[in-house]
Amino acid sequence: MVRTSSFSVLRLVPAVALAWLAACSSGSGAGSVSLSLSARSAPAAAALSGSGTAAVVVAAGDSTVVALGNDTLILRSLAVVLRKIELKRLDAASCDSNPSNGDCEEFESGPVLATFPLGTTNTAAAVSVSAPAGQYDKLEFEIHKTDSTSSADASFLAANPGFKNISIRATGTFSHAGSRSDFVFTQDLDASEELAFSPPLSVVDGTAANLTIRLDVSTWFVNGGALVDPASATVGGPNEGLVQNNIKSSIDAFEDDNRDGRDDHHEGS
């Protein structure tokens, strides 16, 4: 997977939930492409750069547990606001807002609330669309900080009032040296993502393919050989920039027909 990313205004908020609507597709004689969500760890994620220490990541029921040194993080929920989720054709320069040109197949214009599964669930199904046979080489989407003054976000915020002016929400428990505290982590990251597939995704008439968006949440609150308290990484907190960068680095997307949260073409990733 080759990735190019463009990040705008820059704050990060945890979020939890998911709603997807199938959108328009051009052409006839099509296969189908489904989209799944995953928060499982990438195989190399536990290796901490330069520290010689590895975090231990354990799936426990519907929670993900990250242990490192004297610290333990239990993540119980993760939701992210997404919009403009589009699958781009190999021969198109980029996706645009003109559905008649067939450059992209649209999963969802959004905003929508995407709930990423934790614990022992590898992936969660999102939506499936019909797509003309052909080659597709990129998935484009935005992590979207909602705007309480925007009419475009009004209906979403009416249904999800807890996501006013944020894009991410996570909950759990943080333990440091035997002291435990519950947390609600929120951030207001705005990010435009363009994730490239190598090899391209081939859509064949009458067949189904699956793409997975993965956010490796086990890496978000890691700082060298220790974990940071999520409460210190919310908007304006001392660890906000660190965790923002970790979140950006954790985003991936790939072909995943067996829905195990791993890249079919690079099963070690």
C-alpha positions, -999 to 999 in steps of 0.1 A, spaced: 0 0 0 14 34 -10 -2 63 7 -4 100 1 -21 121 27 -30 158 31 -39 170 66 -57 203 72 -67 219 105 -53 197 130 -68 184 160 -79 150 168 -109 137 185 -120 101 192 -153 91 178 -175 60 178 -203 48 155 -212 40 119 -239 46 93 -234 41 56 -257 45 27 -251 29 -7 -246 56 -33 -248 59 -71 -228 38 -95 -223 42 -132 -223 16 -159 -239 -18 -163 -225 -53 -161 -209 -48 -127 -193 -66 -98 -197 -54 -63 -173 -38 -38 -179 -38 0 -162 -17 26 -152 -29 61 -137 -13 91 -110 -26 114 -90 -14 144 -68 -44 148 -30 -41 152 -7 -42 122 19 -70 128 48 -46 133 28 -21 153 39 -33 187 76 -27 180 84 7 194 109 26 174 143 30 191 131 17 225 139 -20 222 106 -25 240 74 -40 226 38 -32 237 16 -62 244 -17 -60 225 -45 -83 236 -80 -87 222 -104 -93 251 -141 -97 243 -151 -63 229 -121 -44 242 -85 -40 231 -59 -40 258 -24 -24 253 2 -30 280 36 -14 281 59 -11 311 38 -2 342 10 12 320 -21 -4 307 -47 10 283 -81 -6 278 -100 7 248 -137 0 248 -150 21 219 -138 40 189 -158 61 165 -148 84 137 -168 109 115 -161 102 78 -173 117 46 -167 117 8 -157 80 7 -149 72 -30 -131 44 -49 -111 58 -78 -105 43 -112 -70 36 -123 -72 59 -153 -87 89 -134 -65 117 -120 -87 121 -89 -123 119 -77 -145 149 -82 -181 159 -75 -194 151 -110 -210 116 -108 -216 115 -146 -180 110 -156 -175 77 -138 -141 85 -123 -151 71 -89 -177 49 -73 -191 66 -42 -196 46 -10 -209 76 10 -209 114 7 -214 118 44 -208 128 70 -214 94 86 -203 80 120 -181 50 116 -178 26 146 -146 6 145 -147 -28 162 -124 -36 191 -114 -68 209 -118 -101 191 -138 -88 161 -114 -83 132 -137 -62 109 -172 -47 108 -192 -45 76 -200 -10 64 -216 -9 30 -216 -26 -4 -220 -9 -38 -222 -21 -74 -191 -11 -94 -184 -14 -131 -158 -40 -140 -123 -25 -142 -92 -15 -122 -94 7 -92 -62 20 -76 -72 44 -47 -96 49 -19 -103 85 -10 -121 98 21 -120 125 47 -119 123 85 -143 152 92 -145 176 121 -181 185 122 -191 222 120 -220 231 143 -227 262 121 -229 243 88 -262 233 73 -245 204 57 -237 189 91 -270 198 107 -289 165 103 -258 145 113 -254 165 145 -291 162 153 -287 124 152 -252 125 169 -251 155 193 -221 142 211 -199 149 180 -203 186 179 -171 201 164 -151 169 167 -141 140 144 -130 112 168 -141 98 201 -127 69 221 -134 56 255 -117 33 280 -96 30 311 -59 41 316 -38 26 344 -4 41 354 16 26 383 -15 10 398 -37 41 395 -68 37 372 -90 63 356 -117 62 330 -113 85 300 -133 99 271 -108 110 244 -119 134 217 -101 153 190 -110 176 161 -87 163 133 -96 172 97 -78 149 73 -81 141 36 -68 106 29 -58 91 -5 -47 55 0 -33 36 -30 -36 -1 -38 -6 -21 -52 -16 -41 -71 -49 -23 -81 -82 -37 -71 -98 -57 -100 -135 -57 -101 -149 -85 -123 -185 -89 -135 -206 -110 -111 -180 -112 -84 -176 -94 -50 -145 -78 -36 -139 -62 -1 -118 -32 10 -109 -25 46 -101 8 63 -79 1 93 -71 25 121 -45 7 143 -57 22 176 -30 3 196 -4 27 184 -22 60 192 -11 65 228 24 51 226 54 74 233 87 55 231 88 29 259 56 42 277 20 49 272 5 84 275 -27 91 294 -54 98 267 -67 126 289 -34 144 282 -39 142 244 -72 159 239 -75 193 223 -49 216 239 -33 188 260 5 184 262 4 151 242 -21 163 216 5 167 188 21 133 196 -11 114 194 -23 133 163 8 121 145 3 86 158 -33 86 145 -22 98 111 4 71 108 -21 44 119 -45 49 89 -44 22 61 -67 7 35 -63 -25 14 -80 -53 -3 -93 -78 23 -117 -103 7 -115 -127 37 -123 -98 61 -95 -106 86 -82 -70 89 -50 -79 69 -40 -69 34 -47 -99 11 -16 -91 -10 7 -85 20 -6 -107 48 22 -95 71 8 -60 70 
